[in-house]
Amino acid sequence: MNTDTETETETRKNPLARRRVLALMGGTALIATGCTQGEQRPDDKSGHASGERAPADGPAEGPDGALGANFNEDPDSVTFAELRDLSASWLRGFVPMPEVTADASQQRAIEALLDAHHQGYGTVLSLKFPYNHRAIPRPGSSAMTAELARVDQVLHTVLDTVDVLAIGNEPFIESLPQDRSSGAMNTFYETVAEHIIAYQKKHFPSRCRTHLYMGALNHLDKPDEQTAATDRWLSFARRTRRSRASTSTPTSPHRSGYSPTSTTSFPASATTRNSSSPSSPWYSSGSST
């Protein structure tokens, strides 16, 4: 019998296999602000049966130590019934940015996370920019303009709704080696991050519930993966966080661990636990700033 086929079949039968049920761990925090004023969006049109709710206590106050599930790009691999059975209170997925259209709410991962939010779950959305087979866009190029337009569609749909927006999915895997070594990858993600921060500040000048993170940083347990690019990534996150914190004046309490002047709230043990498992579908290495 082909054991590989048998394993794949079992995975399909058991979509919440061990590697898909996890304690939420983190990337690098840019800033934590909390939003009440913002863009006008259509009223929620989704109907929810009274039985389809998150655990009675709702999501944990922050993802530090919380139990959640990750569906990557396939929301059909997780059901709310399974989340309730596991007492999981957070849900994470990523959106492949080439799939984003004028109505980002129709993209499967985004639609699933919006539904999860309305049912009381904590939500994490990562923006996946797949540039591992082609050059990453440069600032000022038509490709960058198109990418930022797709980002705007996502922001219009999810800001002040999802709890965490991660700028990147696995950027050090989803990019070409030459773009990582030349600095082009860092420049791209820094441009996207600055664009998102400006958008958030413009449309949610008071406070916004969506917390911005950058990540993930893969395989930092390996010395040869600790490069000038990873150093620059962390330096940018720290510098941007300090700059944003110095000008942020939130007017309501934050969830535990999300003070605009605190470091990331993820436990140190999360870094060790996750970095030892490079195949993890969540952030492959958490980093405190």
Sequence and secondary structure as in RCSB ss.txt:
>XXXX:A:sequence
MNTDTETETETRKNPLARRRVLALMGGTALIATGCTQGEQRPDDKSGHASGERAPADGPAEGPDGALGANFNEDP
DSVTFAELRDLSASWLRGFVPMPEVTADASQQRAIEALLDAHHQGYGTVLSLKFPYNHRAIPRPGSSAMTAELAR
VDQVLHTVLDTVDVLAIGNEPFIESLPQDRSSGAMNTFYETVAEHIIAYQKKHFPSRCRTHLYMGALNHLDKPDE
QTAATDRWLSFARRTRRSRASTSTPTSPHRSGYSPTSTTSFPASATTRNSSSPSSPWYSSGSST
>XXXX:A:secstr
  HHHHHHHHHHH TT GGGEEE    EEEE   BSS            TT    TT S SSSTT EEEE TT G
GG  HHHHHHHT  EEEEEEEGGG  S GGGSHHHHHHHHHHHTT EEEEEEE  BSSS    TTSHHHHHHHHH
HHHHHHHHTTTSSEEEE SSTTTSB HHHHHHSHHHHHHHHHHHHHHHHHHHH SS BS EEEE   TTTTSGGG
  HHHHHHHHHHHHHHHHHHHH   SS   TT  TTS   S HHHHHHHHT TT SS SS    
